[in-house]
Amino acid sequence: MSRNRGFMSDALKYEIARELGVDDIVRTEGWGGVSSRDCGNIVRTAIEIAERSLAENK
């Protein structure tokens, strides 16, 4: 069974990781080294960006 592609682009994930200061962890350990809390913050930030984008398009 193949794995579904994520909704966020890799570029967006790396950009948000950089903003949150966890890009060093991603670079050295990969995404598996990022804590659950930081992953949650990445998702929260991505949702905020998407909501802002939708609001601007209205």
N, CA, C and O of each residue as an XYZ file, in Angstrom:
232
protein
N       0.845     -1.173      0.000
C       0.000      0.000      0.000
C       0.891      1.237      0.000
O       1.806      1.340      0.817
N       0.637      2.159     -0.892
C       1.477      3.344     -0.983
C       1.031      4.397      0.026
O      -0.121      4.445      0.458
N       1.981      5.219      0.371
C       1.716      6.286      1.327
C       1.190      7.513      0.588
O       1.704      7.874     -0.471
N       0.166      8.151      1.150
C      -0.396      9.354      0.524
C       0.573     10.511      0.645
O       1.306     10.608      1.629
N       0.583     11.381     -0.336
C       1.400     12.589     -0.294
C       0.767     13.566      0.680
O      -0.457     13.634      0.801
N       1.604     14.319      1.372
C       1.105     15.302      2.317
C       0.512     16.503      1.616
O       0.682     16.684      0.410
N      -0.177     17.310      2.374
C      -0.807     18.506      1.830
C       0.163     19.674      1.772
O       0.028     20.549      0.916
N       1.140     19.699      2.672
C       2.106     20.792      2.700
C       3.290     20.449      1.817
O       3.763     19.313      1.807
N       3.758     21.429      1.085
C       4.950     21.206      0.279
C       6.167     21.151      1.203
O       6.147     21.689      2.309
N       7.211     20.500      0.737
C       8.438     20.437      1.525
C       9.005     21.835      1.759
O       9.537     22.126      2.831
N       8.887     22.692      0.757
C       9.404     24.054      0.890
C       8.696     24.796      2.024
O       9.335     25.510      2.797
N       7.378     24.625      2.122
C       6.620     25.283      3.190
C       7.024     24.727      4.552
O       7.192     25.482      5.509
N       7.179     23.414      4.637
C       7.585     22.811      5.911
C       8.941     23.328      6.360
O       9.121     23.662      7.532
N       9.891     23.397      5.446
C      11.224     23.887      5.804
C      11.192     25.363      6.177
O      11.895     25.790      7.092
N      10.373     26.149      5.467
C      10.260     27.573      5.777
C       9.710     27.777      7.194
O      10.228     28.593      7.956
N       8.670     27.038      7.533
C       8.082     27.157      8.867
C       9.057     26.657      9.922
O       9.183     27.266     10.984
N       9.749     25.553      9.642
C      10.746     25.039     10.584
C      11.826     26.083     10.843
O      12.286     26.240     11.975
N      12.227     26.790      9.802
C      13.230     27.847      9.941
C      12.683     28.978     10.819
O      13.383     29.484     11.696
N      11.421     29.372     10.574
C      10.796     30.422     11.373
C      10.726     30.044     12.846
O      10.891     30.896     13.719
N      10.478     28.756     13.123
C      10.328     28.305     14.502
C      11.660     27.905     15.144
O      11.710     27.578     16.330
N      12.726     27.932     14.359
C      14.043     27.634     14.903
C      14.367     26.167     15.071
O      15.252     25.821     15.854
N      13.674     25.293     14.355
C      13.956     23.858     14.446
C      14.593     23.317     13.172
O      14.717     22.105     12.999
N      15.000     24.226     12.277
C      15.587     23.781     11.017
C      16.914     23.052     11.226
O      17.263     22.181     10.429
N      17.660     23.389     12.281
C      18.908     22.673     12.577
C      18.635     21.209     12.886
O      19.372     20.327     12.445
N      17.576     20.953     13.643
C      17.206     19.570     13.986
C      16.816     18.811     12.730
O      17.235     17.670     12.536
N      16.017     19.438     11.877
C      15.584     18.795     10.629
C      16.791     18.478      9.767
O      16.878     17.397      9.185
N      17.723     19.418      9.682
C      18.903     19.228      8.842
C      19.805     18.109      9.368
O      20.342     17.333      8.578
N      19.976     18.016     10.686
C      20.901     17.025     11.234
C      20.262     15.673     11.513
O      20.888     14.634     11.299
N      19.009     15.677     11.996
C      18.363     14.430     12.417
C      17.192     14.005     11.543
O      16.700     12.882     11.656
N      16.750     14.898     10.677
C      15.561     14.609      9.881
C      14.304     14.971     10.653
O      14.365     15.392     11.809
N      13.161     14.801      9.996
C      11.898     15.168     10.629
C      11.594     14.320     11.847
O      10.861     14.761     12.732
N      12.137     13.112     11.915
C      11.907     12.235     13.070
C      12.517     12.760     14.349
O      12.115     12.346     15.436
N      13.481     13.663     14.246
C      14.114     14.229     15.431
C      13.386     15.419     16.009
O      13.725     15.882     17.098
N      12.389     15.924     15.300
C      11.638     17.084     15.765
C      10.619     16.619     16.803
O       9.924     15.623     16.601
N      10.539     17.347     17.909
C       9.623     16.946     18.989
C       8.168     17.069     18.547
O       7.845     17.799     17.609
N       7.311     16.350     19.234
C       5.873     16.401     18.937
C       5.341     17.814     19.099
O       4.517     18.266     18.304
N       5.804     18.504     20.117
C       5.356     19.874     20.349
C       5.730     20.763     19.166
O       4.909     21.549     18.692
N       6.973     20.639     18.688
C       7.405     21.455     17.556
C       6.654     21.085     16.282
O       6.325     21.961     15.482
N       6.380     19.805     16.087
C       5.591     19.395     14.914
C       4.188     19.999     14.986
O       3.647     20.453     13.977
N       3.611     20.001     16.170
C       2.305     20.629     16.360
C       2.348     22.110     16.046
O       1.421     22.651     15.444
N       3.432     22.770     16.457
C       3.581     24.193     16.165
C       3.725     24.440     14.670
O       3.228     25.441     14.153
N       4.397     23.538     13.978
C       4.538     23.656     12.524
C       3.166     23.545     11.865
O       2.838     24.332     10.976
N       2.372     22.583     12.291
C       1.033     22.403     11.725
C       0.159     23.611     12.041
O      -0.564     24.096     11.171
N       0.219     24.098     13.271
C      -0.579     25.256     13.669
C      -0.225     26.471     12.806
O      -1.107     27.196     12.345
N       1.070     26.680     12.597
C       1.521     27.800     11.780
C       1.046     27.637     10.334
O       0.629     28.611      9.708
N       1.104     26.432      9.808
C       0.646     26.184      8.434
C      -0.845     26.471      8.307
O      -1.287     27.025      7.301
N      -1.619     26.099      9.317
C      -3.057     26.380      9.302
C      -3.309     27.877      9.336
O      -4.181     28.375      8.624
N      -2.555     28.602     10.156
C      -2.704     30.056     10.218
C      -2.391     30.705      8.872
O      -3.090     31.622      8.439
N      -1.333     30.223      8.213
C      -0.974     30.749      6.893
C      -2.097     30.481      5.898
O      -2.453     31.361      5.114
N      -2.658     29.276      5.924
C      -3.744     28.924      5.004
C      -4.985     29.766      5.272
O      -5.644     30.212      4.333
N      -5.309     29.988      6.545
C      -6.476     30.799      6.882
C      -6.286     32.241      6.419
O      -7.219     32.850      5.896
N      -5.073     32.796      6.610
C      -4.805     34.150      6.143
C      -4.939     34.249      4.632
O      -5.477     35.222      4.106
N      -4.441     33.227      3.940
C      -4.509     33.212      2.488
C      -5.959     33.180      2.021
O      -6.322     33.886      1.080
N      -6.783     32.376      2.665
C      -8.190     32.311      2.289
C      -8.890     33.629      2.569
O      -9.709     34.073      1.765
N      -8.583     34.259      3.689
C      -9.202     35.533      4.040
C      -8.822     36.618      3.042
O      -9.649     37.468      2.710
N      -7.587     36.601      2.561
C      -7.139     37.598      1.596
C      -7.811     37.410      0.239
O      -8.012     38.378     -0.495
N      -8.155     36.177     -0.095
C      -8.753     35.890     -1.395
C     -10.247     36.193     -1.441
O     -10.839     36.171     -2.520
N     -10.862     36.470     -0.310
C     -12.306     36.757     -0.286
C     -12.579     38.150     -0.727
O     -13.736     38.567     -0.771
